[in-house]
Amino acid sequence: MEIRITQKQLIVANIILFVVSFAILEYSKLFRTSLDKHWIYFYGHNWWFMIGIPSAFWGSLILGIYSLWKVKNYKFLYFIFSLVPLILFITLISI
């Protein structure tokens, strides 16, 4: 059985990981002031800072470089879509 992962799937997975991580962060903010459920806030922010941001950042850079290097057709379209999590992160930080 041969499994083949395409670059489109990697780009979509990177964007989905960023969106899910951001959703976890926003959901965990609801429990910020609750004393008995503060652990949800704690783990949500730990997930965001330890897994969500670094994986989206490095995934975007690696996929962007790979797109410019290996893709023949629609090179810059793949490049732009691979940088979407990085652009979203910069946009969300500036808000």
C-alpha positions in Angstrom: 0.0 0.0 0.0 1.6 3.2 -1.1 0.4 6.4 0.5 1.3 9.6 -1.3 1.0 13.0 0.4 0.8 15.9 -1.9 1.9 19.4 -1.3 -1.7 20.6 -1.4 -2.5 18.3 1.5 0.4 19.6 3.5 -0.6 23.3 2.9 -4.2 22.5 3.9 -3.1 20.6 7.0 -0.8 23.5 8.1 -3.7 26.0 7.7 -6.1 23.7 9.6 -3.6 23.3 12.4 -3.3 27.1 12.7 -7.0 27.6 12.7 -7.7 24.8 15.3 -4.9 26.2 17.5 -6.4 29.7 17.3 -9.9 28.3 18.1 -8.5 26.5 21.2 -6.9 29.8 22.3 -10.1 31.8 21.9 -12.2 29.1 23.6 -9.8 28.9 26.5 -10.1 32.7 27.1 -13.7 32.0 28.4 -12.2 30.3 31.4 -9.7 32.9 32.4 -11.4 34.1 35.6 -12.9 30.8 36.7 -11.0 29.4 39.6 -12.1 25.8 39.2 -11.6 25.8 35.3 -8.5 27.9 35.0 -6.6 24.9 33.9 -8.5 25.1 30.5 -7.1 28.6 30.0 -3.7 27.5 31.1 -3.5 24.5 28.7 -5.1 26.4 25.9 -2.4 29.1 26.0 0.4 26.5 26.5 -0.9 24.7 23.4 -0.9 28.0 21.4 2.6 29.2 22.5 4.3 25.8 22.5 2.7 24.0 19.5 0.4 26.2 17.5 2.7 29.2 16.8 6.0 27.3 16.2 4.4 24.6 14.0 2.5 27.1 11.9 5.6 29.4 11.6 8.1 26.6 10.6 5.5 24.8 8.5 4.9 28.0 6.5 8.5 28.7 6.0 9.4 25.1 5.0 6.4 24.8 2.7 7.0 28.2 1.2 10.6 27.4 0.4 9.6 24.0 -0.9 7.0 25.6 -3.2 9.5 28.0 -4.7 12.1 25.2 -5.2 10.1 22.2 -6.4 6.8 23.2 -7.8 6.7 23.8 -11.6 3.1 25.0 -12.2 1.4 27.7 -10.1 4.6 28.3 -8.1 3.6 31.6 -6.5 0.0 30.5 -5.8 1.4 27.6 -3.7 3.9 29.9 -2.1 1.2 32.4 -1.1 -1.1 29.7 0.3 1.8 28.1 2.2 2.4 31.5 3.9 -1.3 32.0 4.9 -0.7 30.8 8.6 2.3 33.2 8.9 0.3 36.1 7.5 -2.7 35.3 9.7 -0.4 35.2 12.8 1.1 38.6 12.0 -2.3 40.0 11.4 -3.7 38.6 14.7 -0.7 39.9 16.6 -1.2 43.4 15.2 -4.8 43.6 16.2 
